[in-house]
Amino acid sequence: MLTEIDRDFYCSGNETIDKGLLEIGKYGCTNLKDFKLCESCSLYHRKYPTPEQFKEEYGEEWTGAVYVYFDMFGEIDDEWEVFENEDIATIDTNDTYIVCACTPFGKPPKNWRPE
């Protein structure tokens, strides 16, 4: 089960349990907004992590493709574009948003931006 917690996070748990049985890092749940424990759970993940957030969350570098959104001079592109990770060094990161292309949620929505 992949349960959306909000626009930025999801639960990757694959079991449904009662509130009284929640064990941090072991189960998913169906009503995550009731739990303050989610943030410390190993199943709580960002939908669209930046490479830095991915490393912080998973403890390793993201080496796959990334989605890039350019916002040059206030003129916003309409789409997130896919880049291979090795091409990132060539991108001017000012006014550019980069997220890992690694979640089951696919590309971020047009109006979504990393925190």
N, C-alpha and C positions, 0 to 999 in steps of 0.2 A: 504494500500500500504506500502510495506517495501522497501525503496529506499536506495541502497548503496551509501554512500557519498564517502568513500574510503576504504582501507583495514581494518581500525579500527573502523569506525563509520557508523551508518545508521540512517535513519529517520523513525520513527514509525507512521508518519502521515497517515491519511486515506482519505485525500482530495487533489485535485489538484487545484492550484490557480494561478492567474497571479502575476507577480512581484509587481505590484502596490497595491495588496490586502493583502500582507503578514502581518499577525499579529503574533508576537512572542508567541509561546506556544499554538497557536490555530490551525494551519494548517500545513500540509506537503506541499512540493512543488516538482516539477519534475526536476528542474535544480539547485540542492542545491549548487553546487560549485560557483554559481554567488552570493550567499548571505553570508555576513559576520555575519548575524543574527543567523545562525544555532547554533553556539556554546552557545548562551544564550536561545535557544528554549527548552522547556520541552520535545519535541519529538526527540531530538538529543541524541542518545544513543551509548554506546560502544557495538561493536559486541560481544566481549569476555572480560567482566570486571573481574578483580581480585576481591576477596571478599572486599578488602579495597576500590577499585574504585566503587563497587556496593553500599557500604554504603555511600560514598561521593555523588554519583549521585542520589540515591533513598531515603537516610535518614534512612535506616534500615539495619540490619544485613542480609546477605545471609545465609540461613539455609539449603539450598538444596544441591544436589550433585555438585561436582566440577570435572573439567578435570585437570589431573596432567600430566606433561611432565618431565621426569627425564633426566638430562644431567650430568651423573656421570663420572668424570675423562676424560672428552672430548669425551666419547662414548655416542652418542645420541640414545635414544630409537626411534623407528620408528613411534610410535603412542602416541596420548594423551590417557590416561587411565582414566576411571571414578572411582571416590571414593565417598563414602558417606561423608558428611561434618564432622561427628564426628570422622572420621579416619584421618583427616588432622593433628591433634596434633601429630600423630605418624610419620609424614613424616619429614625428615631432609630437611629443606627448602634451604640449600645451593645447588646451581646448580639445582634447581627444580622450575618449573613454574606452578602456580595454577590459574585457571580461573573458574568462576561460570558457571555451566551448565544450563544457563537460557535463552539463546537467540534463536530466530528462525533460526539462522545460524548454529546450531549444533556445532560439534567439530571444533576447529581451525585447519587450514591446518598444515601439518607437520612442515613447516619452519616458522610458525608464532610464535612470542614471545610477551609477554606483554611489554608495554613501561616501 
